[in-house]
């Protein structure tokens, strides 16, 4: 049916789905998922549009401004940082996987907990040991610099990322895409109280290949033991051009987001 569709093609769908993981406070076994995708638009303007739509949707369902944040990153920037850190190539795939998982744990462990995962490893409070990526101090410094690259405004964050990926063509392309997204969102009136550039966002290790985004609810709830914690992520997505090519054999750009409530 592809030849019959006008491009860019926008679609949405919503319905009940079931969580294949342990339920928790605010995360039930059955929930509603809302998906929105844009197919056939190669420009990152489509990604910016998805981010703006995501912020608007959260407010439309009753989440007040200040109780959510949409965070945006780009997998090309992350790949560029890995390249600068000497982790490019098929022989470094295992190390890259450990580094990506470590970055994804920044909110949970903090910098002091992530740093050991880049080196020899980390022992948690229960005594369980998690093997690290085995990076040198210099390599770990590059990765930690990336995770600490977020600044007070998008332009400053982009400038810092550009310094970190200097010499990587992939990384520089990713930074340029982030800069374009930030400029488009700012021009459309989406301030840093709604959408921010945040290098710590890591989604879909083998899924997304360009811009990635995640929405979090920032107010506190209590867990099953009555302890306070932040509600956390309720939406995520990104550009998945390569996934479309893998399944269809055709070069069709696509980006989208899923919201679970």
Phi, psi and omega in degrees: 000354187302319184292345180266354184267134173284133180254145357289145182253124179249137179217156174218157178207150176211149180174174181286140175223173183233136184280127179264050177201173183295125176293161178205185179304121181078000181231089185276163179298314176256136178207171178262135177243134179243123181247143174220133183222150171237123183243136176093013179242101184286337182288146177288358171301327178294323178292319177298320179297318178298317180296317178296318178298321179298314179297316180296322181295316179300320178289325181294331180268007172107007176274111184290152177300132185106341178258006177213162173211138175256121182253137186234136175219186178216124181298335178293324177295314179298317178297324177295320178296318178298322178296314179298327180280002178081027183246024176277160176100154182296331182287351180252015185299317181296315179297320179298319179299318180294319180296316181297318178293326178294316179300321182293343181262009184301316181297327184279316187259337186078168181303322182291337178270335181279323183307314178299330179291339176277340180258240185282331181142181185220136175255128182273184185296334180277351181098354178290138182253131176251122181295138180268181182279347179072029181283155173286169179299319181295318178295317180297325178299321179296314181294316180295325176297323177295315181292338181259018187277347182293131179242182186295333178225161185299321182297318180292322177296315179299318180298318179293320179295323179298323176295319185290329184259009181308126181100349178254116180297319179297314180297317180295324176296318179296320178296318179299321178294318178298319179298318178297315179300314181298318180294318180295317181292320179296319180295331180273000176091014178267100183278176181294351174281353181239314184225131181228153170276121185222107183296346184280355181285120177230120181227143172052082187306325179239025190245300182269146183232002180220224178302141175228150181214154182212138177250134179237144170270127191261357179280164184267145170230180176247144179277188184295344178258009178081009180275141180287142174204162177284143182303309175102199189288137176233355182203151177196158179179196181163188181272129184232046180306314184294328179294319178298316180296323181297322184268335184248341183076010183239151178276094180231110179292144182205145176215151182191175182215151176236134178244126179248124182228000000 
